[in-house]
Amino acid sequence: MEEEARTQDYVYRHTLRVDASAAAAPCIRVPQVYLAFRRGWYSYMVMDYVPLPTVEDWLVQRPEDAATIRPLIVSAVGWIVNLPLPGDGLLGPVGGGTAKHIFFRDFEAPFPFLDAKHVGEYVNKVSTYSAVSARFRSVQARAVRVCLR
């Protein structure tokens, strides 16, 4: 949980630097994290409350807005993907540690990834041993996208 809180705080701090008048800067509401801790098996994160609706709720209530919302989502995700790498330059949680995701065995990467090429090599190797099929032919920095469902 501490890694997630550090990463969220990193993104939050970058939203503060966005010039609201810049056309390329989407309006992203990221809650500020005040405290993250663990008690026994439970993890807690104390952060700002961002009220509903979620995008999903909005689209259920107003499906006619889908064409308007989709480009905003693409813009926001693109902005997050293109944030500068934190100081250590490793791919994973801000401040160190390994990436955590359902994609990995036991939900945690076996080691920190050095760069996008390293992620591609790992995914290519793992995909030969499992039902997951995701081959990277060429890997460019900041251009790796893996989508699993």
C-alpha positions in Angstrom: 0.0 0.0 0.0 2.9 2.4 0.8 4.2 2.0 -2.8 0.7 2.8 -4.2 0.5 5.9 -2.0 3.9 7.1 -3.1 3.0 6.6 -6.8 -0.4 8.4 -6.4 1.3 11.3 -4.6 3.8 11.6 -7.5 0.9 11.9 -10.0 -1.0 14.3 -7.7 2.1 16.6 -7.4 2.4 16.7 -11.2 -1.3 17.7 -11.5 -0.5 20.7 -9.4 2.2 21.8 -11.9 -0.2 21.7 -14.9 -1.1 25.1 -16.3 -4.9 25.1 -16.5 -4.8 27.3 -19.6 -2.7 24.8 -21.6 -4.7 23.1 -24.3 -2.8 19.9 -24.0 -3.2 19.5 -20.2 -6.3 17.5 -19.3 -8.1 18.3 -16.1 -7.3 15.2 -13.9 -8.6 15.0 -10.4 -6.1 12.9 -8.4 -6.8 12.6 -4.6 -4.0 13.9 -2.4 -2.7 11.1 -0.1 -2.2 12.1 3.6 -1.4 8.8 5.2 -0.9 5.1 4.2 -0.4 2.3 6.7 -1.0 -1.3 7.3 -2.6 -3.0 10.3 -2.3 -6.8 10.3 -3.7 -8.0 7.0 -5.4 -4.7 6.1 -4.0 -1.7 4.3 -5.4 1.8 4.6 -4.9 5.0 2.7 -6.2 8.3 3.9 -6.8 10.7 1.0 -9.0 13.4 -0.4 -12.5 12.4 -1.3 -13.4 12.8 -5.0 -17.2 12.7 -5.4 -19.0 10.6 -7.9 -19.9 10.1 -10.7 -17.3 7.9 -12.1 -17.0 7.8 -15.8 -18.8 4.4 -15.8 -21.7 5.9 -13.8 -21.8 9.0 -16.1 -22.0 6.8 -19.2 -24.8 4.6 -17.7 -26.8 7.8 -16.9 -25.9 9.6 -20.1 -24.8 7.2 -22.9 -25.2 10.0 -25.5 -22.1 11.6 -23.9 -19.8 8.7 -24.9 -18.4 10.4 -28.0 -17.6 13.5 -25.9 -16.0 11.6 -23.0 -13.8 9.1 -24.8 -11.4 11.7 -26.2 -11.1 13.2 -22.7 -10.3 9.8 -21.2 -7.7 9.2 -24.0 -6.1 12.6 -23.3 -6.0 12.0 -19.5 -4.5 8.5 -19.8 -2.0 9.8 -22.4 -1.0 12.6 -19.9 -0.4 10.1 -17.1 1.6 7.7 -19.4 3.8 10.6 -20.5 4.7 11.8 -17.0 8.5 12.1 -16.5 10.0 9.1 -14.8 10.8 9.5 -11.1 14.4 10.0 -10.0 15.4 6.3 -9.9 14.2 5.8 -13.5 13.1 2.2 -12.8 9.7 1.0 -13.9 7.6 0.2 -10.8 6.4 2.1 -7.8 7.8 5.5 -7.1 10.5 5.3 -4.5 11.5 1.7 -5.4 10.0 -1.7 -5.3 8.6 -4.1 -7.8 5.5 -3.6 -10.0 2.3 -5.1 -8.7 -0.4 -6.3 -11.1 -2.6 -9.3 -11.7 -0.4 -10.0 -14.8 2.5 -11.2 -12.5 2.7 -14.5 -10.6 1.7 -13.8 -7.0 0.6 -10.3 -8.3 4.2 -8.9 -8.1 7.0 -8.6 -10.6 9.9 -10.8 -9.8 12.4 -7.9 -10.0 12.4 -4.1 -10.9 12.4 -3.4 -14.6 15.3 -1.3 -15.9 13.5 0.1 -18.9 10.7 -0.5 -21.4 12.9 -2.9 -23.4 13.4 -5.0 -20.2 9.6 -5.2 -19.7 9.2 -6.3 -23.3 11.9 -9.0 -23.0 10.2 -10.3 -19.8 6.7 -10.4 -21.3 8.0 -12.1 -24.4 9.8 -14.8 -22.3 6.8 -15.3 -19.9 4.3 -15.5 -22.8 6.1 -18.6 -24.2 5.3 -20.4 -20.9 1.7 -19.4 -20.4 -1.6 -18.8 -22.0 -0.9 -15.1 -22.2 0.0 -14.0 -25.7 1.7 -10.6 -25.9 4.7 -10.4 -28.2 6.8 -7.2 -28.6 8.6 -6.9 -31.9 10.2 -3.6 -31.3 10.3 -1.7 -28.1 10.8 2.1 -27.8 11.1 3.9 -24.6 7.7 5.1 -23.3 5.9 3.3 -26.1 5.2 -0.1 -24.4 1.5 -0.8 -23.9 0.2 -4.1 -22.6 -3.5 -4.6 -22.2 -4.8 -7.8 -20.7 -8.4 -8.7 -20.0 
